[in-house]
Amino acid sequence: MMVELRIIAALSENRVIGRDGDKPWHLPDDLRRFRQLTDGHPVIMGRRTFQSICIKAGTRKPLPNRHSIVLSGKIDGFGDGIDVANFFEEAVDIAAFYSRDLDDVAYVIGGEQVFRSALAYPNTNVMELTHVKGTYVGDRHFPEYDQNEWVETNRESVVWTPEYTFVSYRKTA
Ligand SMILES: NC(=O)c1ccc[n+]([C@@H]2O[C@H](COP(=O)([O-])OP(=O)(O)OC[C@H]3O[C@@H](n4cnc5c(N)ncnc54)[C@H](OP(=O)(O)O)[C@@H]3O)[C@@H](O)[C@H]2O)c1
């Protein structure tokens, strides 16, 4: 069976996802939801996202109970238990292997370049987006995508400063 990819991302109204190697907000319920949804599933990420999570967590293996697959042109220096993939399809193959007993679902967790690859990948069927109210200054953005290809399946708002809303999307075609 083919692995299904699911994108999970938080973006502002002007599509900002990151600034200076970090996220420009702190959203506790968003982190909780990220943990719940991705729990047990392999996660695919870019080298910079991996490094930003590691720095925050103060460890070289940042996400417990999930296989981390890191995209990079480099081949080592990522620590034990981390799979490195040199191109997107290779990351998907590794994710397919690790997700075979987990409903064949893997999550794509960023950053910008990796979201772009995932949006172009045919078996990316779900997006779990956290829409953060307001505009932000940032240096990384969520890619533009064809909104006609995606249908909203769930929506839940969180009262916080800033306000934010979890929206689930499924690909129509
Ligand atoms: N808001 C959110 O949901 C969210 C989620 C994740 C990250 N972020 C933010 O986004 C920023 C980090 O993301 P980023 O866009 O700068 O970088 P990134 O996508 O995490 O990492 C980019 C690196 O990944 C590797 N890479 C990406 N695609 C590849 C491919 N197809 N084949 C081989 N290698 C590939 C390359 O590594 P090498 O240079 O080693 O070759 C590239 O330099 C941070 O600010 C972070 O906080 C936000």
The ligand as an SDF file (V2000), in Angstrom:
LIG
                    3D

 48 52  0  0  0  0  0  0  0  0999 V2000
    4.9300   27.1540   11.2840 N   0  0  0  0  0  0  0  0  0  0  0  0
    5.2000   25.8990   10.9830 C   0  0  0  0  0  0  0  0  0  0  0  0
    4.3040   25.0540   10.8940 O   0  0  0  0  0  0  0  0  0  0  0  0
    6.6230   25.4740   10.7520 C   0  0  0  0  0  0  0  0  0  0  0  0
    6.9240   24.1220   10.5460 C   0  0  0  0  0  0  0  0  0  0  0  0
    8.2630   23.7810   10.3180 C   0  0  0  0  0  0  0  0  0  0  0  0
    9.2220   24.7630   10.2830 C   0  0  0  0  0  0  0  0  0  0  0  0
    8.8870   26.0510   10.4940 N   0  0  0  0  0  0  0  0  0  0  0  0
    9.8950   27.1160   10.4330 C   0  0  0  0  0  0  0  0  0  0  0  0
   10.5040   27.0770    9.1530 O   0  0  0  0  0  0  0  0  0  0  0  0
   11.8850   27.4190    9.2600 C   0  0  0  0  0  0  0  0  0  0  0  0
   12.7400   26.2500    8.7980 C   0  0  0  0  0  0  0  0  0  0  0  0
   12.3380   25.8540    7.5260 O   0  0  0  0  0  0  0  0  0  0  0  0
   13.1560   26.1800    6.1910 P   0  0  0  0  0  0  0  0  0  0  0  0
   12.1560   26.3520    5.1300 O   0  0  0  0  0  0  0  0  0  0  0  0
   14.1360   27.2620    6.4790 O   0  0  0  0  0  0  0  0  0  0  0  0
   14.0240   24.8880    6.0110 O   0  0  0  0  0  0  0  0  0  0  0  0
   13.6500   23.3210    5.9420 P   0  0  0  0  0  0  0  0  0  0  0  0
   12.7140   23.0690    4.8170 O   0  0  0  0  0  0  0  0  0  0  0  0
   13.2970   22.8090    7.2850 O   0  0  0  0  0  0  0  0  0  0  0  0
   15.0880   22.7630    5.6050 O   0  0  0  0  0  0  0  0  0  0  0  0
   15.7130   23.0980    4.3900 C   0  0  0  0  0  0  0  0  0  0  0  0
   16.8490   22.1220    4.1610 C   0  0  0  0  0  0  0  0  0  0  0  0
   16.2930   20.8190    4.0380 O   0  0  0  0  0  0  0  0  0  0  0  0
   16.9990   20.0960    3.0510 C   0  0  0  0  0  0  0  0  0  0  0  0
   16.0480   19.7880    1.9810 N   0  0  0  0  0  0  0  0  0  0  0  0
   14.8150   20.3080    1.7780 C   0  0  0  0  0  0  0  0  0  0  0  0
   14.2160   19.7260    0.7210 N   0  0  0  0  0  0  0  0  0  0  0  0
   15.0930   18.8190    0.2490 C   0  0  0  0  0  0  0  0  0  0  0  0
   15.0640   17.8850   -0.8120 C   0  0  0  0  0  0  0  0  0  0  0  0
   13.9810   17.7700   -1.6130 N   0  0  0  0  0  0  0  0  0  0  0  0
   16.1440   17.1020   -1.0130 N   0  0  0  0  0  0  0  0  0  0  0  0
   17.2390   17.1940   -0.2020 C   0  0  0  0  0  0  0  0  0  0  0  0
   17.3290   18.0640    0.8240 N   0  0  0  0  0  0  0  0  0  0  0  0
   16.2610   18.8570    1.0400 C   0  0  0  0  0  0  0  0  0  0  0  0
   18.1640   20.9670    2.6200 C   0  0  0  0  0  0  0  0  0  0  0  0
   19.1850   20.6480    3.5570 O   0  0  0  0  0  0  0  0  0  0  0  0
   20.7700   20.7940    3.3200 P   0  0  0  0  0  0  0  0  0  0  0  0
   21.0310   22.2740    3.2950 O   0  0  0  0  0  0  0  0  0  0  0  0
   21.3650   20.0880    4.5050 O   0  0  0  0  0  0  0  0  0  0  0  0
   21.0820   20.1150    2.0220 O   0  0  0  0  0  0  0  0  0  0  0  0
   17.6170   22.3570    2.8680 C   0  0  0  0  0  0  0  0  0  0  0  0
   18.6310   23.3230    3.0600 O   0  0  0  0  0  0  0  0  0  0  0  0
   12.0960   27.7560   10.7120 C   0  0  0  0  0  0  0  0  0  0  0  0
   11.8850   29.1420   10.8940 O   0  0  0  0  0  0  0  0  0  0  0  0
   11.0210   26.9530   11.4020 C   0  0  0  0  0  0  0  0  0  0  0  0
   10.6860   27.4750   12.6750 O   0  0  0  0  0  0  0  0  0  0  0  0
    7.6140   26.4270   10.7290 C   0  0  0  0  0  0  0  0  0  0  0  0
  1  2  1  0
  2  3  2  0
  2  4  1  0
  4  5  1  0
  4 48  2  0
  5  6  2  0
  6  7  1  0
  7  8  2  0
  8  9  1  0
  8 48  1  0
  9 10  1  0
  9 46  1  0
 10 11  1  0
 11 12  1  0
 11 44  1  0
 12 13  1  0
 13 14  1  0
 14 15  2  0
 14 16  1  0
 14 17  1  0
 17 18  1  0
 18 19  2  0
 18 20  1  0
 18 21  1  0
 21 22  1  0
 22 23  1  0
 23 24  1  0
 23 42  1  0
 24 25  1  0
 25 26  1  0
 25 36  1  0
 26 27  1  0
 26 35  1  0
 27 28  2  0
 28 29  1  0
 29 30  1  0
 29 35  2  0
 30 31  1  0
 30 32  2  0
 32 33  1  0
 33 34  2  0
 34 35  1  0
 36 37  1  0
 36 42  1  0
 37 38  1  0
 38 39  2  0
 38 40  1  0
 38 41  1  0
 42 43  1  0
 44 45  1  0
 44 46  1  0
 46 47  1  0
M  CHG  2   8   1  16  -1
M  END
$$$$
